[in-house]
Amino acid sequence: MNYSMSYYIDKLEQIKKDTMQLEAYNTQESTVVIAGPGSGKTTVLTLKILKLLREMIKEPRGLACVTFSKEAAREFKERLNKLGYEERQNVFLGTVHSFCIAEVLGNFAHLYNYQIPIPIKIISERDKRKLFEKVIKDLGVEHIGISITDMDKERTLNIKGMSSVQVPTYDIALKVALEYEKRLQELGLMDYESIIKFSTLLIQEQEYVRKCLSAKFPWVVIDEYQDLGRPLHEMVLSLFTKTDIKIFAVGDPDQSIYGFSGAIPDYLLELYKRDDIIPIELKNNYRSNQDIVDGSELVLNSSRDYVAVTRTDERAEYVFITCEEDLEEQYDKCVNEIIPNYIGKGISLEEIVVIAKYNNDIKKLSSKFLEKGIPYYISKHDFERSDFVKWLEVCASWVNDKTSVSFEEIYLYWERLVLNHNDKEFFYGNRRVLEKRKLYNILTDSYEFRNKLNLWIKNIVTHLDILNLLNGSSIYPDEIENLENLIKVASEQRYKGYDISRFSKLGKPENQVTLTTRHSSKGLEFEVVIMLGMEEGNFPDYRSYSDPRKLAEENRMCFVCISRAKKICVLMRSKYYNITKKNGGIWHKPCEESRFWKILYRKFAQADFNRRK
Amino acid sequence: MKSLYISRVIIKNYRNFKDIDVSLGHKQVIIGENSIGKTNFLRAIQLVLDPSFSDEDRYLEESDFFDGLENPIENKEVIEIKIYLSNYSNNKNILAQLSDATVKEAGEEKLLITYKYFPVEKENGETEYQYIVFKGHDETKRFNHEDRKFINIKVIKALRDVEGEMKNTRTSPVNKLLKNYYIDKNDLKDIAEKLQESGSDVLDLDEIVDLTKNINSRFSNILGTASNFNVSLKTIDIDPNKLLTSMKILLSNRNTSELSLGLNNILYISLVLLLLQDTTVPSFIKKAKFKELRAKKDGEILDSAYEENGKSNYFIKDVLEDVVKEKLYKFMDTHDPKCDGVTILAIEEPEAHLHPIYQRLLYKDVIKNNSNSVLLTTHSTHITSIAPIESIVHFHSNKGGGTDVNSTTALDILPEELLDIERYVDVKRGEIYLGKGVILVEGIAEEYLVPKFAVLMGKPLDEKGIIVCNVNSTNFKPYVKLLMMLKMPFVVITDGDFYYEDVSDKGEITRKYHVMYDESDKRDFGYLGLSIVSNIIQDLNIIKSDKIPSDYMKQDKMFNKLGFYVGYYTFEVDMMEECARNTAENKILCDVFDRLTDGGDRQKENFKNELDSGSYWSCLRKIESNGIGKGRFAQVMSIKCTEKHIPEYIKAAINDIYEKVDEL
């Protein structure tokens, strides 16, 4: 995306009209911004970054902007470019992991004796699972049913530091965690958790590391703080209290839904409440109408006083649909009645989302869409959109239209990749030029396969000899498997019709209905939100009943789902579920409405509400 | 605040250097004879750090390999230059730019930058040389021009055209300094207009009016009155943009072109140093900027550090307390950070064209007190004599035809020892650094006589560049340390100071000196000289105490091997004993005594008798009294003495140092 002056001015004007956004934009000291749904936090963040770089931070110093997901980092980069950001050194934009690898471990691990394997070699997902299972077996705790996620959560909680947030630990998982970490270290391998843990240790214990980081990054900007868990929180506390680094953290405790991984709202709130932090709350909602805002606060079970500022005269439509039995019927109703109905009303497909509980539900639902011939988009792909796949997407875009992206950028990634995997002498002298020419030719020649994604990818992978290059990779241990999978699925049903143009726009729906799980719906917005499985016991899950923390997270989850909607919210449930029993018989289980359904129903489905409408 | 500096340099296979590894400090004085490689040493650093070097300059040739290497390219030799930087951890720009060059050395973080020139094999089997400059230990982290903005070196060449550089508007340091101020364009425009106006008044002078008239009439005479040309005069245009660059620097109201080369050199070096200074704390702040900064957090500090002038701009106060300075620096670094890097200055032969007094001043005031790191090469004894002992880098040639480089940076001596050597070096104009070998002696008599002895032995010291250094005591240790650091060959000549031990009734032992050994005397005896040398050797960890034999003969042998030559009694006595049965040599001693003493014939007679009978201590007492003194005696002896006067241990010392120097 290219720089657009008017875009920048528009956004700046927008910020100036919102006193809370403007305050956040102008702060000179460390700030925590609590940003509710649709509050324009990305605008504030990107403009803040530009302001810091233009007015407060001089070269060669820069800033670090740490995000939760790769996707978010990419989106920031595009937004910043559009706002007129010019490449400069020491500006880090990426995930916590890549920050830890590139800026902490990569530069400093070799200086100190923490038994960090150098060069960093990351364990593959498969080997990790094997190792984990071995530990479980050796400790004789197979029967307890501890998952890798449970263990990893304990590992992140086990970090020491300054935070006074107390979290109960799960002792058996902790025991597994310690044994696993011991063995991982013996193997000379790292995984994502150990990367973060060691980075945090280095920052906490080594003054020199802090000095270098604070010199490079006088400001550290963090997005989605509530999702980042304890190690990052400790890292931030250490940098904030022991260096001159200023923090600009943005997040929403109400959208903290990754409790299973150790992320809880408390860390963001702990930072927010510090005396030496400027607290700001963005109260305006630029996405939804007031009914949606009110509804989301109702299911959250906490009042936030958020105000809808763009759709001021609009009323919401809450639609409650009850089916007889099973999810199946909800799927059918969805594709046969509800979606056609909204299409009929002129709502475009990319303004509609269907939210289900499990990935498996999405899969089943998608085959219904296929049968019915409604185009759909699943944000979660059958392969990992890794950095390398993302690079392929950019290549695809360039092959289609050479003005869309810069070849230099494509080449630089390639060079890094080869340098990191090949002998270093590869790039001395003319060979660099030759390599550039080779890449240019291969990409240009791949144009003839542009209409068939699977052929195109095969062509690129073969000519660049990528499988060979990534063989035994210590930084991308899972990439070959991922690529093989990509090639496989590219010729399967879901991607069959893809050409490379479609592939280059993989990140967004294009005249398609979005199908997503509740977790993955975060950060998205739609005119119409259709929520499936709104029965008590399903949402909230009956397994959360005993734990108030888990239950509160279900409230937040529902808050996230509802607040995706701009105007219309469809809730679907079934009266009965047919559950196969252990003995093979069928249990015709009656299901009540979800408590969230009831709350919303009480408020919005009553006669008087509909009358007002 | 001292800036960062190069703390270690390792050079392999480059020009004069086979393999050197030298530690450096913040200010270094590089000394060594002509064409020993001082310039090449700087050039090696430039290969890494000089931003004015082109790719081509960094691309070396076969002739750049160390001379001792045969067919270096065929043999795929590698040239490597490693530079370690220290004292940077408070410089945020450096940390931000270069922290991925961090390495750990002896528990301390340092930045390492390496230049490497090496062969790469091509697919067709041929090899091709390439160079890379990289950070830390990772060859993929390249050190590039962007990095050189923040750490670089500027070399002021020995053959410099200072006048030319000062005149050239592009290179003039004055112009560069002016650019650091942001002078308002409108102010300049006003001034230019006023200048133009008052300049044109010249045209109204009657003389000019007359001249114009005359030119015009002459002109029309030639062209004929029919032509319609009009000649007029105009003053030069004053361009506001050039107003600043046209400024000239004057010294005592004289143009630089009229100044002596020497003064111009000082001026130039001062200006360059000013240009390289850390500008985080400005000496001048404009009204508007001051207001803006004053409003920032902790802005009160400005009130105590700056004074308003008549035009409501602000100048920094002349004297600031250290606390204020520190706070001010932090404030400015936070709120008005500079993008500047650090420049290490290297000056070749700053003494050029300078009077000795200015040479000393230049070093003391201009270089020593500057916060930037400075390397300078010099031949000037006026500079080496006042340079701190621990700032010396010494170049000398080695057996392999290359150059060895040693420095005193890590010299670990007590403050009072340091003062001692410094005083010596200053008085002796730093001659100790200039020698190829050094004979350390303990008194003035040796200082006079040792060179003469050497001549008599057919081994004149001057010819080999061997220097006799009189320590004026037996405190040899710091000197030995210094010479060992510089890896300079040396021998030490010291008295034996023989003594007998007297035991009193109570069993207390006292040493009795100034006596001659007598076989029939059964008292215990010893040599103070040997125990002094023994202590030095142990203190310097050359040999551990349990490895030193107790037998005096064996001790002496061991010390000789280490370059320590110990006499029996005292120098003069040893000399007298040496020529004991030699009438001619005895006569010379008597003649010299006779010539110098103010005593009468009787005394002269006594001296002769005592000399004949072996009462050398009495002779020495007579020399020390009677208005002669050891020094004067030695001085005259040095004209008359013969080879037979030379005590054995001194002969051995001279032979030893001669051999050591020859080995080089």
Boltz contact constraints between the chains, C-beta under 6 A:
constraints:
  - contact:
      token1: [A, 58]
      token2: [B, 337]
      max_distance: 6.0
  - contact:
      token1: [A, 58]
      token2: [B, 339]
      max_distance: 6.0
  - contact:
      token1: [A, 59]
      token2: [B, 339]
      max_distance: 6.0
  - contact:
      token1: [A, 60]
      token2: [B, 93]
      max_distance: 6.0
  - contact:
      token1: [A, 60]
      token2: [B, 96]
      max_distance: 6.0
  - contact:
      token1: [A, 60]
      token2: [B, 97]
      max_distance: 6.0
  - contact:
      token1: [A, 61]
      token2: [B, 96]
      max_distance: 6.0
  - contact:
      token1: [A, 90]
      token2: [B, 96]
      max_distance: 6.0
  - contact:
      token1: [A, 107]
      token2: [B, 100]
      max_distance: 6.0
  - contact:
      token1: [A, 111]
      token2: [B, 104]
      max_distance: 6.0
  - contact:
      token1: [A, 208]
      token2: [B, 109]
      max_distance: 6.0
  - contact:
      token1: [A, 211]
      token2: [B, 89]
      max_distance: 6.0
  - contact:
      token1: [A, 212]
      token2: [B, 95]
      max_distance: 6.0
  - contact:
      token1: [A, 212]
      token2: [B, 99]
      max_distance: 6.0
  - contact:
      token1: [A, 215]
      token2: [B, 92]
      max_distance: 6.0
  - contact:
      token1: [A, 215]
      token2: [B, 95]
      max_distance: 6.0
  - contact:
      token1: [A, 215]
      token2: [B, 96]
      max_distance: 6.0
  - contact:
      token1: [A, 216]
      token2: [B, 96]
      max_distance: 6.0
  - contact:
      token1: [A, 419]
      token2: [B, 140]
      max_distance: 6.0
  - contact:
      token1: [A, 424]
      token2: [B, 139]
      max_distance: 6.0
  - contact:
      token1: [A, 424]
      token2: [B, 140]
      max_distance: 6.0
  - contact:
      token1: [A, 425]
      token2: [B, 120]
      max_distance: 6.0
  - contact:
      token1: [A, 428]
      token2: [B, 120]
      max_distance: 6.0
  - contact:
      token1: [A, 428]
      token2: [B, 130]
      max_distance: 6.0
  - contact:
      token1: [A, 429]
      token2: [B, 130]
      max_distance: 6.0
